Amino acid sequence: MKTMKVSLDLVSTPPPQIESRTGKYDVGDWVRITMRRQPFRKGYLGDWSEEIFEIALRLPTVPVTYELKDLACEVIKDKFYESEIQNVLKSDDKRFDVDSPEDKKT
C-alpha cells in the first residue's frame, strides 16, 4: 500500500517550472565585455574593454547567452554570458582615450 501512495504522489505532482529564458539585456543594447587577464600580472588595466559592442542576438540557452557585433556590424564569433557583459550608454560625441606624446615622459 505504501508504494502505491508514493507512486500516486509522483504522478500527481506537477513538473518543476523551467527558469524563464528572458535575459537582462535586450537586442540592440550597447555593452562592453570583460577582458581576460593573466593572474598576478603587474600593473593595472581596467577589467572591461574600451570597445563598445551591440547585442545582435539573445540565445534561449540556460543560462542566457548573447551574440555581439561590433560598430562595423561584424558579428563576434564568441557567445557571452550576462556576467561577461556590462550595459553602457553610447553617445555619438564620445571621445576615446588616445596616448599623446606630451603625456609620456622622455
SULWOFEN-V112127 format. One record per backbone hydrogen bond with DSSP energy under -0.5 kcal/mol. CO is the residue of the C=O (numbers start at 1). NH is the residue of the N-H. If there is no record, write none. Layout:
BEGIN
[[CO	NH] [CO	NH]]
END
This chain:
BEGIN
[[1	5] [2	6] [3	7] [4	8] [5	9] [6	10] [7	11] [8	12] [9	13] [26	29] [29	55] [30	88] [31	53] [32	86] [33	49] [34	36] [35	37] [38	41] [47	35] [53	31] [54	56] [54	69] [55	28] [57	59] [57	67] [59	61] [59	65] [61	63] [64	82] [65	59] [66	80] [67	56] [67	57] [68	76] [69	54] [70	73] [73	75] [74	70] [78	68] [80	66] [81	84] [82	85] [84	34] [86	32] [88	90] [89	91] [91	94] [98	100] [100	103] [100	104] [101	104]]
END
